[in-house]
């Protein structure tokens, strides 16, 4: 399985495969044409409450990851995660995020769960 994380602000690359935006909000300053997003499964993104809690600095990344994994167990999110897993088994998948630190974001949790 080939899953990687890239910032949505980086230009698309030929080996990206399926490009999946994993943020709940569309990133600022990026047109839909430039982003070349194939899928945008908002139902598996962190909830607004969890995102605000984490960005307010109220908890550790480890606690955020634990809470996000619990959200991903909900039926809709679990189904979307399963679909993403199927896509990754068929070819490369690139998870796109606007996070400044993708390795300490929800995208890193997704990569771990898909691996």
C-alpha positions in Angstrom: 0.0 0.0 0.0 1.3 3.4 -1.0 -0.1 6.3 1.1 1.7 9.5 1.6 1.0 13.0 3.0 1.7 16.2 1.2 0.7 19.8 1.8 -2.1 20.9 -0.5 -0.1 24.0 -1.3 2.6 21.8 -3.0 2.2 21.3 -6.8 0.7 18.0 -7.9 3.2 15.3 -8.9 2.7 12.6 -11.5 3.1 9.8 -8.9 0.5 11.2 -6.5 -2.2 8.7 -7.6 -5.5 9.5 -6.1 -5.4 12.9 -4.4 -7.6 13.1 -1.3 -8.1 16.3 0.7 -8.4 15.3 4.4 -9.2 18.7 5.8 -12.8 19.7 6.8 -12.3 23.2 5.4 -11.1 24.1 1.9 -7.6 25.5 2.2 -7.2 29.3 1.8 -5.6 30.6 -1.3 -5.8 27.4 -3.3 -8.1 27.1 -6.3 -9.9 23.8 -6.9 -8.2 23.5 -10.3 -4.7 24.0 -8.9 -5.3 21.6 -6.0 -6.4 18.8 -8.4 -8.4 17.0 -5.6 -10.0 13.7 -6.6 -11.9 13.1 -3.3 -12.9 15.2 -0.3 -14.4 12.9 2.3 -15.4 15.5 4.9 -17.1 12.8 7.0 -13.7 11.3 8.1 -12.1 14.6 9.0 -11.7 15.6 12.7 -14.8 17.2 14.1 -14.8 21.0 14.5 -14.7 20.6 18.3 -11.7 18.3 18.2 -9.9 20.5 15.7 -10.5 23.6 17.8 -9.5 21.8 21.0 -6.2 20.7 19.5 -5.3 24.0 17.9 -6.0 25.8 21.1 -3.1 23.9 22.6 -5.3 22.3 25.3 -3.9 18.8 24.8 -1.0 16.7 23.5 -0.8 15.3 20.0 -1.1 11.8 21.5 -4.4 12.7 23.1 -5.6 14.3 19.9 -4.7 11.2 17.9 -6.6 9.0 20.4 -9.7 11.2 20.2 -9.5 11.3 16.4 -9.2 7.5 16.2 -12.4 7.3 18.4 -14.2 9.6 15.9 -13.0 7.4 13.0 -14.8 4.5 14.6 -18.2 6.1 13.9 -20.1 4.3 11.1 -19.8 7.1 8.4 -16.1 7.7 9.1 -15.3 4.0 9.3 -16.9 3.5 5.9 -14.9 6.3 4.4 -11.7 5.0 5.9 -12.5 1.6 4.5 -13.0 3.1 1.0 -9.6 4.9 1.4 -8.0 1.7 2.4 -9.4 0.0 -0.8 -8.1 2.9 -2.9 -4.7 2.6 -1.4 -4.6 -1.2 -2.1 -5.3 -0.5 -5.8 -2.6 2.2 -6.2 -0.9 5.3 -4.7 -2.9 7.6 -2.6 -1.8 11.1 -1.5 -3.5 12.6 1.5 -3.6 16.4 1.2 -3.7 18.8 4.1 -3.1 22.4 4.8 -1.5 21.6 8.2 1.8 23.3 8.8 3.1 20.2 10.5 1.6 17.2 8.6 3.5 14.7 10.7 1.7 15.9 13.8 -1.7 16.2 12.3 -4.8 14.1 11.6 -3.2 13.1 8.2 -0.4 11.3 10.1 -3.1 9.4 12.1 -4.7 8.3 8.8 -1.5 7.1 7.3 -0.8 5.0 10.4 -4.3 3.5 10.3 -4.0 2.8 6.6 -0.6 1.2 6.9 
